[in-house]
C-alpha cells in the first residue's frame, strides 16, 4: 500500500507556504499551552480603548475561537488541493491565505495572552 502525497506538495512555493503555516500553528499551540495552562479566572477576549472590557470568557471559549481558526486553515488547504489541477492560481491564493491566517491566529493569541 502506497502513501499518496498530496499534489499540492509537488510545487516548492506551495510546500514552503504550507510548511510555514504548519510551523506557526505548532509554535502557537506550544506557546498557548505554556501560557494558558492552569488559568481558572475569566479571560478578557475583547476590549475597546473607549469602553474597556466588553467580552469575557473562560478558557474553553478561547480554545473554541482557536479551533475555529484551525478549521478555516484546514478547509483552505483542502480547497487549495482540490483546485490545484483545475485552477492553479487559486490554489496559490488559498495556500497563501493559510499562511496569513496562521500569522493572524498567532497575533490574536499573543494579544489575548498579553492582556490576561
C-alpha distance (Angstrom), angle and dihedral (degrees) to the residues before:
residue distance angle dihedral
X1 . . .
X2 3.79 . .
X3 3.75 126.0 .
X4 3.79 110.2 -127.8
X5 3.79 114.6 -137.6
X6 3.81 111.5 -142.9
X7 3.78 110.2 -104.6
X8 3.77 90.4 -127.0
X9 3.81 89.7 71.7
X10 3.81 92.5 61.6
X11 3.81 90.7 78.5
X12 3.80 114.3 73.3
X13 3.86 97.9 -143.4
X14 3.79 91.7 51.4
X15 3.78 91.0 47.1
X16 3.81 91.3 50.5
X17 3.81 93.3 47.3
X18 3.81 91.8 47.8
X19 3.79 90.5 47.4
X20 3.80 92.4 50.3
X21 3.78 90.0 49.3
X22 3.81 91.9 49.3
X23 3.81 93.7 47.7
X24 3.81 91.4 49.7
X25 3.81 91.5 49.9
X26 3.81 93.1 49.4
X27 3.82 91.6 46.1
X28 3.80 89.7 48.6
X29 3.79 91.5 50.5
X30 3.81 92.4 50.2
X31 3.81 90.7 47.0
X32 3.80 91.8 50.4
X33 3.79 94.7 48.3
X34 3.80 89.4 50.3
X35 3.81 95.2 48.6
X36 3.81 103.8 32.5
X37 3.78 99.5 34.9
X38 3.79 102.8 116.8
X39 3.79 106.0 17.3
X40 3.77 116.4 143.0
X41 3.80 102.5 166.9
X42 3.81 124.3 83.9
X43 3.78 116.8 -81.1
X44 3.79 124.2 -131.3
X45 3.79 101.6 -123.4
X46 3.80 98.3 171.7
X47 3.76 134.8 15.7
X48 3.76 135.9 172.8
X49 3.79 126.0 -151.1
X50 3.82 91.0 -134.5
X51 3.81 101.2 42.9
X52 3.80 102.5 22.0
X53 3.80 123.0 -141.2
X54 3.78 111.6 6.3
X55 3.83 104.4 160.7
X56 3.79 125.4 46.2
X57 3.77 126.7 175.7
X58 3.75 143.0 158.8
X59 3.79 128.6 -106.3
X60 3.82 93.3 -86.8
X61 3.82 90.3 59.0
X62 3.78 89.9 53.2
X63 3.81 92.9 49.0
X64 3.81 88.4 48.5
X65 3.80 90.4 57.0
X66 3.80 91.0 45.3
X67 3.80 93.8 49.0
X68 3.80 89.4 48.0
X69 3.80 88.5 57.7
X70 3.80 90.7 48.3
X71 3.82 89.4 50.3
X72 3.83 89.6 54.5
X73 3.79 90.7 50.3
X74 3.81 92.2 49.8
X75 3.80 91.2 46.8
X76 3.81 91.2 50.6
X77 3.80 89.9 49.8
X78 3.80 92.8 53.8
X79 3.81 92.2 44.9
X80 3.81 89.2 50.7
X81 3.81 89.7 49.5
X82 3.82 91.6 49.9
X83 3.80 92.3 49.0
X84 3.81 95.1 45.4
X85 3.79 96.1 92.5
X86 3.81 97.0 37.5
X87 3.80 106.3 36.4
X88 3.79 111.6 10.7
X89 3.82 95.1 -179.1
X90 3.81 91.4 60.1
X91 3.77 89.0 49.5
X92 3.81 89.0 58.2
X93 3.81 90.1 48.6
X94 3.80 93.8 52.2
X95 3.81 94.5 46.2
X96 3.82 91.8 46.5
X97 3.80 87.9 50.1
X98 3.82 87.4 54.5
X99 3.79 90.7 57.5
X100 3.79 90.7 49.0
X101 3.81 92.3 46.6
X102 3.79 91.7 51.3
X103 3.83 90.6 50.7
X104 3.80 89.6 48.2
X105 3.81 90.6 49.5
X106 3.81 89.4 51.3
X107 3.82 92.3 50.6
X108 3.80 93.2 46.8
X109 3.80 91.3 48.9
X110 3.80 91.9 48.1
X111 3.81 91.9 50.4
X112 3.80 92.5 49.8
X113 3.82 90.9 48.6
X114 3.82 91.2 46.9
X115 3.81 93.5 51.9
X116 3.77 92.6 49.7
